[in-house]
Amino acid sequence: MNQLSFDDLLDDKKELILCQLSPGFHWLRITSGHTPSELMSRVHFSLHGFDYLYENTQGKNEILNLFDGLVKIMTWEEVNERGEG
């Protein structure tokens, strides 16, 4: 289970993790509070301080253009190893 530490709460990182689930389908995780307001209606759920979105390639590109923080591209295996999926 992904748990936030006290340091994580103080750090307030702007981060987007991008993972391609299949050709044309992407999983995105954005630190809550840093999801651009125009994207909030597209958030599928929020959990443990993160907003989760599932998008096609066009939607993913739109989100990447709007997001102004650190972007990490990971494989699904890496996401699961870190316990973030």
N, C-alpha and C positions, 0 to 999 in steps of 0.2 A: 504494500500500500504506500502511496506517495504522501509523506507527511512533511509539512513545512516546519523548519526550525525557527527559532527566534531571530537568527541572523537573516534568514530568507525574508522574513517580514520586514526587517529594517532595510534590506537591500533594494527592494522595489524595482527589480529588473524588468526592462521592456524586452520581451523575448517572444519570438514566433518559431515554433518547431513545425517543419513541413515534412510530410512523409507521403510518398506515392503508394497508394494501396494497390492500384492496378492502373493500366494505361487509361488515362483520362479521368481518374478518380483519386482525390487527395484528402488527407487528414491533416488538419492544422490545429495547433494549440497555441493560444495567445495568453500571455499573462493578463488576468482580469484587471480591469482599470486602464488597460492600454489598447483595448480593441477599439478601432475607430468607430465613432458613433454611427456612421452610416452603414456599418456592418452588423450592428447589434441585432437586427431582425433576422440575421442569418446564423446566429449562434445556435447550435443544436442543444447544448447544455453547458452549464458551468459547474465545476467541481474542484475543490481543494485549491482555489485561487487561480484557476485557469478557465478560459472560454474555449470550447471545442467546436470546430466547424468541419463539415464534410462538403467538398466542392468539386466541380468538374474543372478542367484545365482553364477555361475562361474565367471562372470565379476565382480560382487560385491566383491567376495573374493579376486580377483586379485587386485582390487583398494584398499581394506583395507590393503593388504600386502605392497603396494607401498606408501601409505600415512603415513606421519610421524608427524601428528598433533593430536589435540583433535578430538575424534569421539563421536558423540552423536547419540543414537538410539532413535527414536521417532515414535509414531503411526501417521497415517495420520491425525487423529483428532487433535493431539497436534500440528502438523505442521500448520494446518489450523487455529487453535486458535491463534497461534503466528503470523499469516499472512505471512508465509514463503512458502506456497505451490502455 
